[in-house]
Amino acid sequence: MTDVEAKPRILETADESTLGAPSPASSTRKTKRKRLIRWSSFSYTTRVTLAFALIAAMTALVAIGVVSFVWEQHFRTYTADNMETLCQTTANRIAAIYEETGDLWAPETTKPAAQATEMTSGIGVKVTDMKGGTPFDSSIVIDEEQAGTLKSFEPAERDQVAIADIKVDGKVVGKVRLWVYGSEALMRQPDQEFRDNSYQAMFIAAGVAIVLASCIGFLFARNLVAPINRIMGAARAIGEGDLSARTNLTGEDEVARLGETFDAMAESVEKDRDLERRLTTDVAHELRTPLMAIQATVEAMVDGVYEADEERLVTVNSEIQRLSRLVNALLKLSRLENRAEPMKEEVVNVGDLIAGIIATHEMFVSDSGLTLEYDAQPDVMVVGDADMIRQATANLISNAVRYTPEGGHINVSVRKGDIMASIAVKDTGIGLSKEEARMVFSRFWRADAGRNRESGGLGVGLAVVKEIVDRHGGWVQVEGEKDKGACFTIHIPLYDEDAQKRAGRSGKKRTSTKKSR
């Protein structure tokens, strides 16, 4: 085969290897897949379990580290001191016998050294005189390879040997040298075994602690996650349309309070959904009636059944006006709820304001066969929008007229409390029950006794009243009893001149600070 023929095959082989090798893009994707396993990828139970295990492991490591430091620093010193003490004790005993024998080479004199080696395992003892002789050496052996010479196993390093002087009458007559076999420090084999066993016990204890901590963490996480799962299940059921789902959690801890709050929210959502359905029905009913009346009248005039006279046109016009009032009321309520209309903040004398409303409604009340009484305390001042307060009061008076039979009485009063001003509208009408009192501010809600009345309203006026009072930082109180009348009381914060002055001064300070900056 020539070189020319071989080159294409080499290129083909290279291409095949290139195609078989992973591309940089694929390796990057694999790296990204590996990086997707993060701490947040684990379940809450797994994370808590791992956290408990890690805490136990860190605690065990810290404990082992502290104990290791103690072993290496203090225990080694402790064992070395024991060997130093044993060496000194042996030297003192030899000195005491030497005073009697006067000969360091006598076997009786070095007997304490032999006893020390017998009583304490793993040590070597050597006694030397001042001339360098060795009366006793527990480690000496005969080295046959060196022609039968004597050989001692005394370590050559000074820090591996404990040395004590043999003193008689203040004069050193010899030395006792002591060491531990197989140890660079003066630590006997039992001491080393005790240290190693202690390390082993600590590692076993650490493993047991990690296992126990993991079990406790798992149980703790399960108990903690169980109510959360109940909340999730209830939320999922509500999302799927089952608005009756509840967690039914009770207790004093945070999760239980969360469950109770969720149940309260779910109940509110269920009520809102019911109100929404009722609102849709009521809106359709309120719009359908005038539209059908208009359509029927217009079709009859087009077909020639009715003449397009003034009477028919007045009927159509009245229904159109009813539709217009309904649309305007809904638009007004929507603007109030969305805060689309800015609220004026001015000091209003409530007594004078309501007196003007009474003057314009006297004829309206009288034509309905009712009597009207007004009573107001002087100088009841609030901060708010006079037009909105006027509209809210007018709505309450119109509502009282609408649901009070002929011959009834309406009383309007303005009172000044400690911190709140009150506007009360009381009637002797059909009244309402406690359940109706809770529903009275809902859109298009009307008492059943007033639904069929020709004078029945649109069912939006009281909702407008509530929104107006809410924007003024107050509330509406409802009291009543069936067939004995009702009383609606608007509460609005009183005007505090001192507080307004302080607020004005603080506003000026902030403005001056901004200018200086």
Secondary structure, DSSP 8 states (H G I E B T S, - for coil): --HHHHHHHHHHHHHHHHHHS--HHHHHHHHHHHHT--GGGS-HHHHHHHHHHHHHHHHHHHHHHHHHHHIIIIIHHHHHHHHHHHHHHHHHHHHHHHHHH--TTSTTTTHHHHHHHHHSTTEEEEEEETTS--SEETT-EEEGGGTTEEE----SSGGGEEEEEEEETTEEEEEEEEEETT-SSS--HHHHHHHHHHHHHHHHHHHHHHHHHHHHHHHHHHHHHHHHHHHHHHHHHHHTT-TT------SSSHHHHHHHHHHHHHHHHHHHHHHHHHHHHHHHHHHHHHHHHHHHHHHHHHTTSS---HHHHHHHHHHHHHHHHHHHHHHHHHHHHTT-S----EEEEHHHHHHHHHHHHHHHHHHTT-EEEEEE-S--EEEE-HHHHHHHHHHHHHHHHHTS-TT-EEEEEEEE-SSEEEEEEEE-SS---HHHHHHTTSTT---HHHHT-TT---S-HHHHHHHHHHHTT-EEEEEEETTTEEEEEEEEEB--HHHHHHHHHHHHHHHHHHHH-
